[in-house]
Amino acid sequence: MLRKVCRSFLGSAAALLMFCGCNSDTIYEVTTPKDGEVSNFLPHHELLAKQPAKFPFQYFYMRKKPHRYDNIYIAPVDTTYLRKSVHWEKFDQDMAKKLGSDIQGLANFMHDTYEKEIRDYPKADKPKVVNSPRLGNTAVMRTAIVAIVPTKAELNAVGIAANLLLPGISCIVQQLAAGSIAIECKVLDAQTNEILAMYSAVFQDQAAVINLKALSWYGSAQRNIEKAAKDTAIIFATRDYNSIQRDYPIKLIAY
């Protein structure tokens, strides 16, 4: 019985990886997102390029020859596009209110985690994390949670059907013990508001770690946010954005 369950789980996981577009380098192509893959939080979707599997974000864009930034400001996390989901209307009023409160707490957790990872990143030549975007020579990082897939166990614990928070996802997700979160990020010049870089990515648990004594519907999302923050710090904890092109295997759309 256990072997049968394991085979079912591994098959579902493999199918989900294919769904998420995590292709190997051997079948890599420079492509832009399909309709619905990226929200309107990010502008100019045609500039986002599908990245090799080794890069932490599925879609990425960076302006050519961006200059150095002494400071970086991490803005509050946007949850507008998650809350606008048509599936949100399926919750009764009390449940929607509870989830809304939880999501704001999750957004605060994400902001603080991103800020900490960039501030503590072990690199000498990194920008200073500041509390205001109005300082000179500052880059502004704006992020959004656009989708959440909790684990089936997490949703069952609070009496929610497992397919409500992310429209369009295959029913395969309901069979997985792992959760995922879709995050979008854009980095702008504080003075000109010009977009320096942006990414869209889905972060998924490699394995479920469920605390039955403190089970919530967003526990897996917190673990994935921690991973997303570490990956973001690896790429963006630098004063010189030209180094991103030099140091990482990225592909950019010709423009």
Secondary structure, DSSP 8 states (H G I E B T S, - for coil): -HHHHHHHHHHHHHHHHHHTT---GGG-------TTSS-TTSS-GGG-EE--TTSS-SEEEE-SS--B-SEEEE---B-HHHHT-GGGGGS-HHHHHHHHHHHHHHHHHHHHHHHHHHHH-S-SS--EEES-TTSSSEEEEEEEEEEEE--HHHHHHTT--TTSSSTT--GGGGG-S--EEEEEEEEEETTT--EEEEEEEEEE-SS----GGG--TTHHHHHHHHHHHHHHHHHH--SBTHHHHHHS-------
